[in-house]
Each structure stands twice: as structure tokens, then as C-alpha cells.
Amino acid sequence: MAGAVKHDYHLVDPSPWPFTGSLGAFIMAIGAVVFMKGLSTNDASWAYFFLQEGSPVILLIGTAVVVWTMIGWWGDVIKESHQGDHTPVVDIGLRYGMILFIVSEVMFFVAWFWMFFEAALFHDVRAGASFYGPAIGTDFSGWESWPPPGVETFDPFHLPLINTLVLLLSGTTVTWAHHALQHGDRKGATLGLILTVVLGFFFTLLQIYEYTHAHFAFDGNLYGATFFMATGFHGAHVVIGTIFLAVCLLRLLAGHFTPEKHFGFEAAAWYWHFVDVVWLFLFAFVYVAFQ
């Protein structure tokens, strides 16, 4: 037939999602600036409500556009899969894309670990450097120790250990769900996914409880800043991973996955194992080794 496709690649149809995603990200960036610093100090201005420091309106609008884009874009990817557009070659590309995404996330956390180790190992050498001045104040006395004097850290073998066990257990349940799906056991896959989502939600609740009982804050000292940046971003990834797995659960219940074709769930499982491994490093170094 004239014009028939003679290759294994999928040429996507024209889509609005790259444009709406870029627009939403731009609005989010402006909204973040407004929320943290503000762009208007004239309270008589009509725009003051939107541009004053601490106003979340623009940030929320940008977030809504980005979320709408993600739902629409990934929804189109699911439709393409159901239409048979995801050939083995396309499937390999999707796998490479997910692997590269996780590698980029690894580098993201390397930055926070680097900062924590720099402060923990070389604080006595760097204490007088102007680079740390805004973070730890101008009084560097007592900075021969880490954590700084007066900072009461968490007992690593209390809530942090419980959270570690929760995440390790969730890693086993998601592996169980994947193994069950591969062998056509949809009931086992569903139960494993439900348990994983519940455990992810439970981890988030425990971390929120832990944060509310912290005896140090994000600002005021370098320990608090590095601690909350590292563990806080991990917590955000747990929330994202939990949503990822919850969507996979809904798709599983809708009959989208088969033993032969379920990369959406496989990608979620990869991401979840990455989150587990990052937490093990956080527990070992941030909570135990340098407490």
C-alpha cells in the first residue's frame, strides 16, 4: 500500500503538550520567585495581591498547568501503547529514557550528599569562609564539632529506623507485585501494589511527624539546611513515587497491563527501588554516621 510505514519507529502526531508544559514551567518559575521574594511592594497596586511576597496564586496556576500537561501527555502515551504504536524498538527507547531519567536523579542527590559531606567533614576548615557566613552566622566558635553545638539530632534507631523498615518492606511488595504480574497473577499484583502505595503513604506521614518534632530548623545553621534539603527532597520523591504507583494500580485494575506488556509499571518499580536506595544512604550517613 502506498505510503505504508516501513519502519519500527513511532512518529507522534502533533501535540499541544510540549507548549503547555513549557508555559506551565515558566509560570511556576515566576510564581516561585513571587512566593519567595515578591515582585511588588506597592499595596495600592491592583496586582499586589498576586505579586506580594508569600502569594501562592501564580505558583499554583503554574503547577495546575504542569499537572494538566502531565495527565494529558502521559494519557496520550497510554493511548499510543493501546493502539500498538509501542513496537519493540520504541519500547527500548522508553526504557533508555527512564534509565537516563533515574541517572539524572542520582546526580541530583549527589549534589545534596556532597554538600552534607563537605560540611560534616571539613566544617572546621571552612568555618571562617565567607561562603558559609550567611548559612551559619558570624559566630564560628565551637564549629570544631559536627553537628554544631546545641543542635539536638534525631535518634537514628527510632523513627528513622522505622521509616527504613517501611521503605525496605515496600521494596519487597512492589517486587512481589511485579513478579505476580509477570506470571499472570493479577490478584497478587493488585494486592502487592496496594500494600506498596499504603506503605509509601505511611512513610510520608512518619516523615511529617518527624519534621514536626525536629529540634532544629532549616535556617539558622548549616546542619539544618543540609538535613532538610537532603531528606526533604527524598520525601518529595517518595510522594511522586507513591502517585506513580497509585496510577499504575488504577491502570492494573482497568486491565491495561499484561504479563508481556507492562513497562509503565516496570518504570514505576525502577523509580521506587531508586527511592529506597537513596534512603538507605541517607539513613546510613545523615542519621547514623554523622549524628
C-alpha positions as CSV (number, residue, x, y, z in Angstrom):
1,M,0.0,0.0,0.0
2,A,1.4,3.4,-1.0
3,G,2.5,5.4,2.0
4,A,2.6,2.5,4.4
5,V,5.0,2.8,7.3
6,K,8.1,0.6,6.7
7,H,10.0,1.2,9.9
8,D,9.6,0.2,13.6
9,Y,9.7,3.8,14.9
10,H,6.6,5.8,16.0
11,L,6.2,9.3,14.6
12,V,4.0,11.0,17.0
13,D,1.1,13.2,16.0
14,P,1.2,17.0,16.5
15,S,0.7,17.6,20.2
16,P,0.0,20.7,22.3
17,W,1.7,19.3,25.4
18,P,5.3,20.5,24.8
19,F,4.0,24.1,24.6
20,T,1.6,23.8,27.6
21,G,4.4,22.1,29.6
22,S,6.9,24.9,28.8
23,L,4.3,27.6,29.6
24,G,3.3,25.9,32.9
25,A,7.0,25.6,33.9
26,F,7.6,29.3,33.1
27,I,4.6,30.3,35.2
28,M,5.8,28.1,38.0
29,A,9.2,29.7,38.0
30,I,7.7,33.2,38.1
31,G,5.3,32.1,40.8
32,A,8.2,30.6,42.9
33,V,10.0,34.0,42.7
34,V,6.9,35.8,43.8
35,F,6.3,33.4,46.6
36,M,9.8,33.7,48.0
37,K,10.7,37.3,47.2
38,G,7.7,39.1,45.7
39,L,7.6,41.4,42.7
40,S,5.5,44.3,44.0
41,T,5.8,46.3,47.2
42,N,3.0,48.8,46.3
43,D,0.0,47.7,48.3
44,A,-2.1,50.1,46.3
45,S,-1.5,48.3,43.1
46,W,-4.2,46.0,41.7
47,A,-1.5,43.4,41.1
48,Y,-0.3,43.5,44.7
49,F,-2.5,40.5,45.7
50,F,-0.8,38.4,43.0
51,L,2.8,39.8,43.3
52,Q,3.3,40.3,47.0
53,E,5.9,38.2,48.8
54,G,4.3,34.9,50.0
55,S,1.4,35.0,47.5
56,P,1.0,31.4,46.1
57,V,-1.5,32.3,43.4
58,I,0.8,32.4,40.4
59,L,2.7,29.3,41.6
60,L,-0.5,27.4,42.0
61,I,-1.6,28.4,38.5
62,G,1.7,27.2,37.0
63,T,1.5,23.9,39.0
64,A,-2.0,23.3,37.8
65,V,-0.9,23.8,34.1
66,V,2.0,21.4,34.6
67,V,-0.2,18.8,36.2
68,W,-2.8,19.1,33.4
69,T,0.0,18.7,30.9
70,M,1.4,15.6,32.6
71,I,-2.1,14.0,32.7
72,G,-2.8,14.8,29.1
73,W,0.7,13.9,27.8
74,W,1.0,10.6,29.6
75,G,-2.6,9.8,28.8
76,D,-1.7,10.1,25.1
77,V,1.3,7.8,25.6
78,I,-1.0,5.2,27.1
79,K,-3.4,5.5,24.1
80,E,-0.4,5.1,21.7
81,S,0.5,1.9,23.5
82,H,-3.0,0.5,23.2
83,Q,-3.0,1.4,19.5
84,G,0.1,-0.8,19.0
85,D,2.5,2.1,18.4
86,H,4.9,0.9,21.0
87,T,6.9,-1.5,18.9
88,P,9.9,-3.4,20.5
89,V,12.2,-0.6,19.2
90,V,10.0,2.1,20.8
91,D,9.9,0.1,24.0
92,I,13.7,0.0,24.1
93,G,13.7,3.8,23.7
94,L,11.2,4.2,26.6
95,R,13.5,2.0,28.8
96,Y,16.6,4.0,27.9
97,G,14.7,7.2,28.6
98,M,13.6,6.0,32.1
99,I,17.2,4.8,32.9
100,L,18.6,8.2,31.9
101,F,16.0,10.0,34.0
102,I,16.9,7.9,37.0
103,V,20.6,8.6,36.4
104,S,19.8,12.4,36.4
105,E,18.0,11.9,39.7
106,V,21.1,10.2,41.1
107,M,23.2,13.2,40.1
108,F,20.6,15.4,41.8
109,F,21.1,13.6,45.1
110,V,24.8,13.5,44.7
111,A,24.8,17.3,45.0
112,W,23.0,17.2,48.4
113,F,25.2,14.4,49.7
114,W,28.2,16.3,48.5
115,M,27.1,19.4,50.4
116,F,26.4,17.4,53.6
117,F,29.8,15.6,53.5
118,E,31.6,18.9,52.7
119,A,30.0,20.4,55.8
120,A,30.4,17.3,58.0
121,L,34.0,16.5,57.1
122,F,35.5,19.9,56.6
123,H,33.4,22.3,58.7
124,D,36.4,23.1,61.0
125,V,38.5,24.2,57.9
126,R,35.7,26.1,56.2
127,A,34.1,27.6,59.3
128,G,35.7,31.0,58.7
129,A,35.0,31.1,55.0
130,S,32.6,33.8,53.8
131,F,30.8,31.1,51.7
132,Y,29.3,29.7,54.9
133,G,28.7,33.0,56.5
134,P,25.0,33.5,55.5
135,A,24.2,29.9,56.4
136,I,25.7,29.6,59.9
137,G,26.0,33.1,61.1
138,T,29.1,35.1,62.0
139,D,29.9,33.3,65.3
140,F,32.1,30.3,64.4
141,S,33.1,29.4,67.9
142,G,32.5,25.7,68.6
143,W,32.5,24.6,65.0
144,E,35.2,22.1,65.6
145,S,32.4,19.5,66.0
146,W,29.6,18.3,63.8
147,P,26.7,18.6,64.3
148,P,27.1,22.1,65.7
149,P,26.9,22.6,69.5
150,G,23.3,22.9,70.7
151,V,21.8,21.0,67.8
152,E,19.8,18.0,69.1
153,T,19.7,15.5,66.3
154,F,17.2,12.6,65.8
155,D,17.8,9.2,67.4
156,P,18.5,7.2,64.2
157,F,17.1,4.0,65.8
158,H,13.7,5.4,66.5
159,L,11.6,7.0,63.7
160,P,14.3,6.9,61.1
161,L,14.8,3.1,61.6
162,I,11.0,2.6,61.4
163,N,10.9,4.5,58.1
164,T,13.8,2.5,56.8
165,L,11.9,-0.7,57.6
166,V,8.8,0.7,55.9
167,L,10.7,1.5,52.7
168,L,12.5,-1.8,52.6
169,L,9.2,-3.6,53.1
170,S,7.6,-1.5,50.3
171,G,10.5,-2.6,48.0
172,T,9.6,-6.3,48.6
173,T,5.9,-5.7,48.0
174,V,6.5,-3.9,44.7
175,T,8.8,-6.7,43.6
176,W,6.1,-9.2,44.6
177,A,3.6,-7.2,42.5
178,H,5.9,-7.2,39.5
179,H,6.7,-10.9,39.8
180,A,3.0,-11.7,40.1
181,L,2.1,-9.6,37.0
182,Q,4.8,-11.3,35.0
183,H,3.2,-14.7,35.8
184,G,-0.4,-13.6,35.1
185,D,-1.4,-13.4,38.8
186,R,-3.4,-10.2,38.7
187,K,-4.8,-10.7,42.2
188,G,-1.3,-10.9,43.7
189,A,-0.1,-8.0,41.6
190,T,-3.0,-5.9,42.8
191,L,-2.5,-6.8,46.4
192,G,1.2,-6.1,46.2
193,L,0.6,-2.7,44.6
194,I,-2.0,-1.7,47.2
195,L,0.4,-2.6,50.0
196,T,3.2,-0.6,48.3
197,V,1.1,2.5,47.9
198,V,-0.1,2.2,51.6
199,L,3.5,1.9,52.8
200,G,4.6,4.9,50.7
201,F,1.8,6.9,52.2
202,F,2.7,5.7,55.7
203,F,6.4,6.7,55.2
204,T,5.3,10.2,54.3
205,L,3.1,10.5,57.4
206,L,6.0,9.4,59.6
207,Q,8.4,11.9,58.0
208,I,5.9,14.7,58.5
209,Y,5.6,13.6,62.2
210,E,9.4,13.6,62.4
211,Y,9.7,17.0,61.0
212,T,7.2,18.5,63.4
213,H,9.3,17.2,66.3
214,A,12.7,18.4,65.0
215,H,14.7,20.5,67.5
216,F,16.4,22.4,64.7
217,A,15.1,24.4,61.8
218,F,16.0,24.8,58.1
219,D,17.5,28.3,58.7
220,G,19.9,29.3,61.5
221,N,22.6,26.6,61.0
222,L,24.2,24.6,58.2
223,Y,23.2,21.3,59.7
224,G,19.5,22.1,59.5
225,A,19.8,23.4,55.9
226,T,21.7,20.3,54.6
227,F,19.5,17.9,56.6
228,F,16.2,19.2,55.4
229,M,17.4,19.7,51.8
230,A,18.5,16.1,51.5
231,T,15.7,14.3,53.4
232,G,13.1,16.8,52.2
233,F,13.8,16.2,48.5
234,H,13.8,12.5,49.2
235,G,10.4,12.9,50.8
236,A,9.2,14.7,47.7
237,H,10.4,11.8,45.6
238,V,8.5,9.3,47.8
239,V,5.3,11.3,47.2
240,I,6.0,11.3,43.5
241,G,6.7,7.6,43.5
242,T,3.6,6.9,45.5
243,I,1.5,8.8,43.0
244,F,3.3,6.9,40.2
245,L,2.4,3.5,41.8
246,A,-1.2,4.6,42.5
247,V,-1.7,5.4,38.9
248,C,-0.2,2.0,38.0
249,L,-2.7,0.4,40.4
250,L,-5.6,2.1,38.7
251,R,-4.3,1.0,35.3
252,L,-3.9,-2.5,36.6
253,L,-7.5,-2.5,37.8
254,A,-8.5,-1.2,34.4
255,G,-6.8,-4.1,32.6
256,H,-4.1,-2.1,31.0
257,F,-1.2,-4.4,31.9
258,T,-0.4,-7.8,30.6
259,P,2.4,-10.3,31.5
260,E,4.1,-9.4,28.2
261,K,3.5,-5.6,28.2
262,H,3.6,-3.6,31.4
263,F,6.5,-1.1,31.1
264,G,4.6,1.6,32.8
265,F,4.5,-0.4,36.0
266,E,8.1,-1.6,35.5
267,A,9.3,2.0,35.2
268,A,7.4,2.8,38.5
269,A,9.1,-0.1,40.2
270,W,12.5,1.0,39.0
271,Y,11.8,4.5,40.4
272,W,10.7,3.1,43.7
273,H,13.8,1.0,44.1
274,F,15.9,4.1,43.4
275,V,14.0,5.9,46.2
276,D,14.7,3.0,48.5
277,V,18.4,3.0,47.8
278,V,18.7,6.8,48.3
279,W,17.0,6.5,51.7
280,L,19.5,3.7,52.8
281,F,22.3,6.2,52.1
282,L,20.5,9.0,53.9
283,F,19.9,6.7,56.9
284,A,23.5,5.4,57.0
285,F,25.2,8.8,56.7
286,V,22.9,11.6,57.6
287,Y,21.2,9.9,60.5
288,V,23.8,7.4,61.8
289,A,27.3,8.2,60.8
290,F,27.3,12.0,61.3
291,Q,24.7,12.4,64.0
